[in-house]
């Protein structure tokens, strides 16, 4: 899919979404390989103004702010100002009493980053506390916090956790959290329109947020920065957010073009706490997909068995709803901003990007085999040789000691011979190889009399050996 096709898809999807969702205005952008290649808007920045939102109009981005907070933490970690496994009370002594009633481990910075601290989900509560003075927040924490679960026992989305990270950043750096984010992240990336305080935004560029009530849509009052700003206080534009997304995309391909190291940017996009799995129904453009979602550091990570990895975060807030999402492998990304309470911007961004990536994958098939260890590719040939005609010397040279312990050599040899007799002479199928790591491969064999599949996993030895292998004519086992 070329840029013009993807842009038209986003234009149509955004227009349809706005009409069905009754959002006063939306702005959106398409990112490709770190560049904002298309932007647009629909509706109005302020009802009655007639002004259509564009890439430079400023919306509150709410919880998308968490990615900036996480980046600030990792920036300080990389400079030696803190460690992710440091206990929270080492920076905030008044948090000493944050222990669940039944006991449990002391909360660490890593627990807060990965939404694994055990606090209850708190969107409605946290969304109304942004302006809470820091002293009042510290007093709230000092009185104690309720726990939904013990730390490190499962994902629980927490605005409170990221407010605590903001306090850690201030204490560890000696700089107020908003000032550090602006100086170390926003300014170096040229994100000059992104601000914590709406009063710093030119009035003609500030988008008004609206809340639905019985009489219709009413303006939502603008709140100022405070202790909860690290969880959702930023205001930004499509253009600035495209620059933010670009840094993550480039880090995936080994480029250093960000105040944060590319390895720390990659760390933010890894899976740290499992959120859940789901089957996404098929659409006209994208087949049914099995998706597993996790929380990284300030970002959600969605692994799609068919389309690969997506990284994202939404922002829901009184008056606003936003979403940024990208596909690291292909370089495509989408940003959508809306000015209605909890606008489900993820709906249009997700649908458009899935379609774009599905088409990209069809036009540019992933060569999984190229990413395998050379030794893994050699092991595939060894397995095919053993299937053709078992050779004890070859098996001795390639099979790790556990293989014969896991299944007697004679049984394995007989099973392989049975597959060979069922499929007859064979060649490797043109069907793409599947892999979960450079040490693993699953592939297919086309025989004169039937088909089979084979799978191999290599060991961690300096010169890896085959620690397991399978050849079978049975259906391939499926996992959720």
Helices and strands as residue ranges (DSSP letters): H 3-21, E 25-32, E 35-43, E 59-60, G 62-64, H 65-78, G 88-90, G 93-95, H 109-113, H 123-127, H 134-142, H 159-173, H 177-181, I 182-186, G 198-200, E 210-213, E 216-219, H 229-232, E 235-236, H 238-252, H 262-268, E 273-280, E 289-295, E 300-304, E 308-317, E 320-327, E 332-338, H 345-363, G 368-371, H 374-388, H 392-398, H 401-406, H 409-423, E 426-428, E 440-447, E 451-458, E 466-472
